[in-house]
Amino acid sequence: MLFILKLLFVLQIPTDIPNPDNNKPLDFSDPFEIIVFIVLPILVILLYIFWKRHKRKDK
């Protein structure tokens, strides 16, 4: 019974899209990944903070 449930679960995973089982870890030696996963999120947070301050000063 458990085998059948496991088999049904595996058959439902699409093969053409990424899923948690076939992802590789981040490679921080690649500059693109550093920019995308570290620099851009920090920039978005900083821009949001500056935007909120500017919006508060206008009122």
SULCORQUI-V326078 format. One record per backbone hydrogen bond with DSSP energy under -0.5 kcal/mol. CO is the residue of the C=O (numbers start at 0). NH is the residue of the N-H. E is the energy in kcal/mol with one decimal. If there is no record, write none. Layout:
# SULCORQUI-V326078
co:CO nh:NH e:E
co:CO nh:NH e:E
This chain:
# SULCORQUI-V326078
co:0 nh:4 e:-2.0
co:1 nh:5 e:-2.4
co:2 nh:6 e:-2.4
co:3 nh:7 e:-2.4
co:4 nh:8 e:-2.1
co:5 nh:9 e:-2.3
co:6 nh:10 e:-2.1
co:7 nh:11 e:-0.8
co:8 nh:11 e:-0.7
co:8 nh:12 e:-0.6
co:9 nh:12 e:-0.9
co:11 nh:13 e:-0.5
co:18 nh:21 e:-1.4
co:25 nh:27 e:-0.7
co:26 nh:29 e:-1.6
co:28 nh:30 e:-0.6
co:29 nh:33 e:-1.5
co:30 nh:34 e:-2.4
co:31 nh:35 e:-2.6
co:32 nh:36 e:-2.5
co:33 nh:37 e:-1.7
co:33 nh:38 e:-1.8
co:34 nh:39 e:-2.8
co:37 nh:41 e:-1.5
co:38 nh:42 e:-2.5
co:39 nh:43 e:-2.5
co:40 nh:44 e:-2.1
co:41 nh:45 e:-2.5
co:42 nh:46 e:-2.8
co:43 nh:47 e:-2.1
co:44 nh:48 e:-2.2
co:45 nh:49 e:-2.5
co:46 nh:50 e:-2.3
co:47 nh:51 e:-2.4
co:48 nh:52 e:-2.1
co:49 nh:53 e:-2.4
co:50 nh:54 e:-2.3
co:51 nh:55 e:-2.1
co:52 nh:56 e:-2.0
co:53 nh:57 e:-1.5
co:54 nh:58 e:-0.8
